[in-house]
Amino acid sequence: MKQLILLAGSLLTILHASAQIQPKSIFINSGFGLKMENSGTGNSKAFQISPSVNYLINERLSVGLFVAYGKESMNSEINRSVPYNGGYYSSTSASETKSRSLYAGPQVRYYQPVHEKIFLFAEARTGYAYQSKEASVSNSSYYNNGSIPPTGTANDYLNTKSSSAAIQANVAPGLAYFIKPRLGLELKVNVLNYTHGMDSSALQEGAEQPKSFEADFSLKNTNLGLSFFF
């Protein structure tokens, strides 16, 4: 499986270096992310945009509100063929899943200067998350012993729609490097993720809502970004 994170994370504004940070000011934070995965049987694509408005309390601490909107699609196809009685059984299973998500709430960042152009930071987000999902699965199979058309053909198709709501929280340490007063690079890793389900149409009535906590330091959670300052 190959994974490529093209561009993701946050695009900061206004912050540059300790001598240029302006406490009690407002800055806009906007991010764009794109992730692609490919395997021998399918592929997936994910896109996210996440703007926010923040208030810099002092030289190291900011608070703000964010909105994150994302889309994701996954496709897979598996083909099988088994020899039998002079012919072969063949089957194809294909699936497609599309989802949209919205995540909004407050965020906090704490900055620690390392150099006049380098800052370490820790970001915490929490808020309401909503996701809608549509999935389709198709299966076909037949027996072929040289006859035209193949005999014993069977097909079935299933399409489902679901939605879910949850409270989420994320913690991400990061590194910001400022190339110019108005341009910088940022590296952020989402290492802690918590989800507390509130409502899911995919669950049976009365079923317990899902809860999950994840600590993941893998590269798939690494976000790259550019910083532009007004």
Beta strands, then each sheet from edge to edge (+ up, - down):
strand 1: 2-7
strand 2: 25-29
strand 3: 32-38
strand 4: 42-49
strand 5: 52-56
strand 6: 61-84
strand 7: 87-115
strand 8: 118-144
strand 9: 151-180
strand 10: 183-189
strand 11: 192-200
strand 12: 211-215
strand 13: 222-228
sheet 1: 1+ 3- 4+ 6- 5+ 2-
sheet 2: 1+ 3- 4+ 6- 7+ 8- 9+ 10- 13+
sheet 3: 1+ 3- 4+ 6- 7+ 8- 9+ 11- 12+
end
